[in-house]
Amino acid sequence: MRNLSKFVALSLVLSVSILMSALPAKADVVDNELVPFSATVPIDCDQDGTPEDVVELSGQLHVLLIQNTNNKVTTTKAQFVPRNVTGTSLISGANYRGVGLTTQISTVVGGGPTVFTFVNNFYIIGQGSAYKYLAHDAFHVTVDADGNVAVAHDNSFVSCPGS
């Protein structure tokens, strides 16, 4: 068993080393800034179409866009992170904070497939006894070299733990 563990560890180290040597040393930062953010969000925990609360949020989003091109492969990653996003309920007057992370990654292979993944985790956290609203979206699509959608996956849900 110990020899198998050494073999697996050595294989992983060699694989990572080979992959790292094929990658450029640094990706290019295309955009890195704070932008104003505001939104009015209905909180519908029981998903009956009538919100239990409505929150008016404002603050900033940290936007980071990185692009990496290696041979014929271009990978672009975008991240959006709420900064000092706070809000007030228009119904109860409760205070809320907006936190989370949204990530988009696209990989384009020249003459080959294109892969796009989007993951959004946006949380509106009520202070005290106010609602905790968690929205999750995950979307993935792969398009082959002929333009056919080979994989399409969508997973979205909202939860209100403790509500």
C-alpha positions in Angstrom: 0.0 0.0 0.0 2.8 2.4 0.8 4.5 1.8 -2.6 1.1 2.5 -4.2 0.8 5.8 -2.3 4.4 6.8 -3.4 3.5 5.9 -7.0 0.3 8.0 -6.9 2.1 10.9 -5.3 5.0 10.8 -7.8 2.5 10.5 -10.7 0.6 13.6 -9.4 3.8 15.6 -9.0 5.0 14.7 -12.5 1.6 15.5 -14.0 1.4 18.9 -12.3 5.0 19.7 -13.3 4.3 18.9 -16.9 1.1 20.9 -16.9 2.8 23.9 -15.2 5.6 23.9 -17.7 3.0 24.2 -20.5 1.4 27.2 -18.9 2.6 30.8 -19.2 4.1 32.2 -16.0 1.5 34.9 -15.7 -2.0 35.6 -16.9 -2.9 39.1 -18.1 -5.2 41.2 -16.0 -7.6 42.8 -18.4 -9.7 44.7 -15.8 -9.5 45.2 -12.0 -11.8 47.8 -10.6 -14.5 48.6 -8.2 -17.8 49.6 -9.8 -21.0 50.9 -8.2 -23.7 48.3 -7.5 -27.4 48.7 -6.6 -30.3 46.4 -6.8 -33.7 45.9 -5.3 -34.2 42.2 -4.5 -37.5 40.5 -3.6 -37.0 37.7 -1.0 -39.5 35.0 -1.7 -38.5 32.2 0.6 -41.6 30.1 0.1 -41.4 30.7 -3.7 -45.1 31.5 -4.0 -44.6 34.6 -6.1 -45.2 37.0 -3.2 -42.0 38.2 -1.5 -41.8 38.1 2.2 -39.4 41.0 2.1 -37.9 43.4 -0.5 -34.3 44.6 0.1 -32.8 47.7 -1.5 -29.0 47.1 -1.8 -26.1 49.3 -2.7 -22.3 49.2 -2.5 -19.6 48.2 -4.9 -18.6 45.2 -6.9 -14.9 44.2 -7.2 -14.6 43.2 -10.9 -11.5 41.2 -11.9 -11.0 40.0 -15.5 -8.1 37.8 -16.3 -7.1 36.4 -19.7 -4.6 33.7 -20.5 -3.6 32.6 -24.0 -1.4 29.6 -24.5 -0.8 28.2 -28.0 -4.4 28.0 -29.4 -6.2 28.0 -26.1 -7.6 31.2 -24.6 -9.1 31.1 -21.1 -10.9 34.1 -19.7 -12.0 34.3 -16.1 -14.2 37.0 -14.6 -15.0 37.4 -10.9 -17.5 39.7 -9.3 -17.3 40.1 -5.5 -19.6 42.4 -3.5 -17.8 45.0 -1.4 -19.5 46.8 1.4 -22.9 45.9 -0.1 -25.6 46.7 2.5 -29.3 47.3 2.3 -32.5 47.9 4.1 -35.8 46.1 3.8 -38.5 48.2 2.2 -41.1 46.2 4.2 -39.7 45.6 7.7 -36.8 48.1 7.9 -34.4 45.3 8.7 -30.7 45.6 7.8 -29.1 43.3 5.3 -25.6 42.6 3.9 -24.9 41.3 0.4 -22.0 38.9 0.0 -20.9 36.2 -2.4 -18.9 35.5 -5.5 -19.9 35.3 -9.2 -17.4 33.6 -11.5 -17.5 33.1 -15.3 -14.8 31.0 -17.0 -14.6 30.5 -20.8 -12.1 28.4 -22.6 -11.8 28.6 -26.4 -9.6 26.2 -28.3 -8.7 27.5 -31.8 -10.5 25.1 -34.2 -11.9 23.1 -31.3 -14.4 23.2 -28.5 -15.6 26.1 -26.4 -16.4 25.7 -22.8 -18.3 28.2 -20.7 -19.0 27.9 -17.0 -21.0 30.4 -14.8 -21.4 30.1 -11.1 -23.2 32.7 -9.0 -23.5 32.5 -5.2 -25.2 35.6 -4.0 -26.3 35.8 -0.4 -28.4 38.5 1.2 -27.9 38.0 4.9 -30.5 39.7 7.2 -29.2 40.9 10.5 -30.9 39.6 13.7 -34.1 37.8 12.9 -34.4 39.0 9.3 -34.3 36.5 6.4 -31.1 34.8 5.2 -31.5 34.5 1.4 -29.1 32.4 -0.6 -29.3 32.3 -4.4 -27.2 29.8 -6.3 -26.9 29.5 -10.1 -24.5 27.2 -12.0 -24.6 26.9 -15.7 -22.2 25.0 -17.9 -22.1 24.6 -21.7 -19.6 22.9 -24.0 -19.8 23.5 -27.8 -17.8 21.2 -30.0 -15.7 22.2 -33.0 -18.7 21.9 -35.3 -20.8 24.3 -33.2 -23.0 21.6 -31.7 -23.8 21.9 -28.0 -22.3 18.8 -26.5 -23.0 19.5 -22.8 -25.6 21.9 -21.2 -26.1 21.8 -17.5 -28.1 24.3 -15.4 -28.5 24.1 -11.6 -30.2 26.9 -9.8 -31.9 27.2 -6.5 -32.8 29.6 -3.7 -32.9 28.8 0.0 -33.7 30.6 3.1 -32.1 28.6 6.0 -33.6 29.2 9.3 -36.6 31.1 7.9 
